[in-house]
Amino acid sequence: MRERRLPPVPSSSDCPPARLHQLRLVAAARVSACRPTSRQQVSDIVKVTVDDEVDTTTFQAIVTDVAGDALR
């Protein structure tokens, strides 16, 4: 029987810079529209936005960037 595995999560090098920029802008717009009150809420919104297109380090960078703008 063949083993079933999920495809690997792409690294940030697999995601073109223009797509990363687009994901960051979409995440920022969604966060701005929702007006979150905590970093966890920002993280949840970004998670839905990037949907496994980036690696963990890039995900955290987007969350930090967007949260800095939204939680001031």
MIDREN-407888 format. One record per residue (C-alpha): residue in one letter; residue number from 1; y, z, x. Coordinates in nm, 3 decimals. Example, Ala and Ser with C-alpha at 12.3 -4.5 7.8 and 13.67 -1.06 7.14 Angstrom:
! residues 2
<rec timi="A" gukol="1" c2="-0.450" c3="0.780" c1="1.230"/>
<rec timi="S" gukol="2" c2="-0.106" c3="0.714" c1="1.367"/>
This chain:
! residues 72
<rec timi="M" gukol="1" c2="0.000" c3="0.000" c1="0.000"/>
<rec timi="R" gukol="2" c2="0.341" c3="-0.092" c1="0.131"/>
<rec timi="E" gukol="3" c2="0.577" c3="0.193" c1="0.207"/>
<rec timi="R" gukol="4" c2="0.895" c3="0.192" c1="0.000"/>
<rec timi="R" gukol="5" c2="1.211" c3="0.279" c1="0.185"/>
<rec timi="L" gukol="6" c2="1.575" c3="0.253" c1="0.103"/>
<rec timi="P" gukol="7" c2="1.774" c3="0.009" c1="0.312"/>
<rec timi="P" gukol="8" c2="1.967" c3="0.174" c1="0.595"/>
<rec timi="V" gukol="9" c2="2.324" c3="0.274" c1="0.530"/>
<rec timi="P" gukol="10" c2="2.549" c3="0.027" c1="0.708"/>
<rec timi="S" gukol="11" c2="2.751" c3="0.157" c1="0.998"/>
<rec timi="S" gukol="12" c2="3.125" c3="0.111" c1="1.008"/>
<rec timi="S" gukol="13" c2="3.071" c3="-0.174" c1="1.254"/>
<rec timi="D" gukol="14" c2="2.881" c3="-0.358" c1="0.976"/>
<rec timi="C" gukol="15" c2="3.179" c3="-0.327" c1="0.743"/>
<rec timi="P" gukol="16" c2="3.465" c3="-0.563" c1="0.833"/>
<rec timi="P" gukol="17" c2="3.804" c3="-0.402" c1="0.905"/>
<rec timi="A" gukol="18" c2="3.961" c3="-0.579" c1="0.607"/>
<rec timi="R" gukol="19" c2="3.695" c3="-0.426" c1="0.377"/>
<rec timi="L" gukol="20" c2="3.755" c3="-0.079" c1="0.525"/>
<rec timi="H" gukol="21" c2="4.127" c3="-0.119" c1="0.459"/>
<rec timi="Q" gukol="22" c2="4.056" c3="-0.233" c1="0.103"/>
<rec timi="L" gukol="23" c2="3.824" c3="0.063" c1="0.040"/>
<rec timi="R" gukol="24" c2="4.086" c3="0.304" c1="0.172"/>
<rec timi="L" gukol="25" c2="4.355" c3="0.155" c1="-0.053"/>
<rec timi="V" gukol="26" c2="4.133" c3="0.164" c1="-0.361"/>
<rec timi="A" gukol="27" c2="4.032" c3="0.523" c1="-0.287"/>
<rec timi="A" gukol="28" c2="4.395" c3="0.624" c1="-0.239"/>
<rec timi="A" gukol="29" c2="4.495" c3="0.460" c1="-0.568"/>
<rec timi="R" gukol="30" c2="4.214" c3="0.632" c1="-0.757"/>
<rec timi="V" gukol="31" c2="4.293" c3="0.969" c1="-0.604"/>
<rec timi="S" gukol="32" c2="4.661" c3="0.925" c1="-0.685"/>
<rec timi="A" gukol="33" c2="4.582" c3="0.838" c1="-1.046"/>
<rec timi="C" gukol="34" c2="4.353" c3="1.142" c1="-1.089"/>
<rec timi="R" gukol="35" c2="4.584" c3="1.394" c1="-0.922"/>
<rec timi="P" gukol="36" c2="4.306" c3="1.611" c1="-0.775"/>
<rec timi="T" gukol="37" c2="4.363" c3="1.975" c1="-0.693"/>
<rec timi="S" gukol="38" c2="4.096" c3="2.022" c1="-0.426"/>
<rec timi="R" gukol="39" c2="3.948" c3="1.843" c1="-0.128"/>
<rec timi="Q" gukol="40" c2="3.610" c3="1.836" c1="-0.306"/>
<rec timi="Q" gukol="41" c2="3.760" c3="1.634" c1="-0.591"/>
<rec timi="V" gukol="42" c2="3.906" c3="1.390" c1="-0.339"/>
<rec timi="S" gukol="43" c2="3.568" c3="1.365" c1="-0.165"/>
<rec timi="D" gukol="44" c2="3.393" c3="1.290" c1="-0.495"/>
<rec timi="I" gukol="45" c2="3.639" c3="1.012" c1="-0.579"/>
<rec timi="V" gukol="46" c2="3.606" c3="0.857" c1="-0.233"/>
<rec timi="K" gukol="47" c2="3.225" c3="0.879" c1="-0.254"/>
<rec timi="V" gukol="48" c2="3.225" c3="0.677" c1="-0.577"/>
<rec timi="T" gukol="49" c2="3.468" c3="0.428" c1="-0.424"/>
<rec timi="V" gukol="50" c2="3.288" c3="0.355" c1="-0.097"/>
<rec timi="D" gukol="51" c2="2.939" c3="0.364" c1="-0.255"/>
<rec timi="D" gukol="52" c2="2.737" c3="0.373" c1="0.070"/>
<rec timi="E" gukol="53" c2="2.934" c3="0.093" c1="0.237"/>
<rec timi="V" gukol="54" c2="3.042" c3="0.309" c1="0.530"/>
<rec timi="D" gukol="55" c2="2.885" c3="0.566" c1="0.760"/>
<rec timi="T" gukol="56" c2="2.947" c3="0.939" c1="0.738"/>
<rec timi="T" gukol="57" c2="3.217" c3="0.946" c1="1.005"/>
<rec timi="T" gukol="58" c2="3.416" c3="0.670" c1="0.838"/>
<rec timi="F" gukol="59" c2="3.369" c3="0.837" c1="0.499"/>
<rec timi="Q" gukol="60" c2="3.511" c3="1.164" c1="0.635"/>
<rec timi="A" gukol="61" c2="3.803" c3="0.978" c1="0.792"/>
<rec timi="I" gukol="62" c2="3.890" c3="0.815" c1="0.460"/>
<rec timi="V" gukol="63" c2="3.864" c3="1.151" c1="0.277"/>
<rec timi="T" gukol="64" c2="4.090" c3="1.318" c1="0.535"/>
<rec timi="D" gukol="65" c2="4.343" c3="1.037" c1="0.518"/>
<rec timi="V" gukol="66" c2="4.353" c3="1.022" c1="0.138"/>
<rec timi="A" gukol="67" c2="4.344" c3="1.399" c1="0.091"/>
<rec timi="G" gukol="68" c2="4.638" c3="1.442" c1="0.326"/>
<rec timi="D" gukol="69" c2="4.848" c3="1.221" c1="0.101"/>
<rec timi="A" gukol="70" c2="4.722" c3="1.359" c1="-0.232"/>
<rec timi="L" gukol="71" c2="4.712" c3="1.734" c1="-0.173"/>
<rec timi="R" gukol="72" c2="5.064" c3="1.782" c1="-0.042"/>
